[in-house]
Amino acid sequence: MSERASHPVPAGEQPRPEDMRRAMAEYVRGVHQAYLSTAALQPPAVRGRLPLLEDPFTVVAAGVRNLHVVATRERLSAPVGPEVELQEELPGMRWTLRFFDPVVLPALGLIDESSGAAGDRVRRALGLTTYLYHLIVRPGSELTGHHAGHAGAGLANAHAGEARDFEEIRAHAQGRERLVDEMEGASRAGLALAQALLAREIAPWDESLRSVEVGRSPAEVRRAVLGALRGRDGGA
């Protein structure tokens, strides 16, 4: 989103829904533009595996106490009643933007974020089981072009790092490439537990992978698999 997309609201007035939708649409566009710019710096093989550069996807903007921006390849039902949908694109990327709040989806109104963001509960309320990214944005202070640029660049670098890690894991895991393919697929779908279980099958001798730890990030699991495989190959 560009800074010019912010429209001042008179004191004491709440922003209109159409203004919030416009701001969110430009924020998402800013995230994706930064993603594309960062992706252009990657080697062709890595760039070709970045998930947002493949087929069109859907971005859900869900308002609770925080704003949740969730990208997914899951198919959503056609908009009904007050639901709003926008078709958006940039060179090399196409997405559909959908908006949900407690008026459109009452289940969102039952989510308490007073003690912190509740990303899992928001995705469950939306019925999403897989996602490409999930950004959590505080209204106002973070809904800016500057924040969008950092978020988009961070996403692209994280996705590129995943692609490079899986290339190396696959190179060390001869005979278990199918498991690596499934682990990479689980990573791209946002399935953390599935990644941990597959990692255990790829490197069953590694003690650190034998138990699935709650809260262990997919990046930590990837590093553990890679460390186990490198160690078994003599650090090559």
Helices and strands as residue ranges (DSSP letters): G 3-5, H 17-39, H 44-47, G 51-53, E 57-63, E 67-72, E 84-90, E 93-100, G 106-110, H 119-126, E 133-137, H 145-172, H 177-189, H 192-202, G 207-209, H 218-232
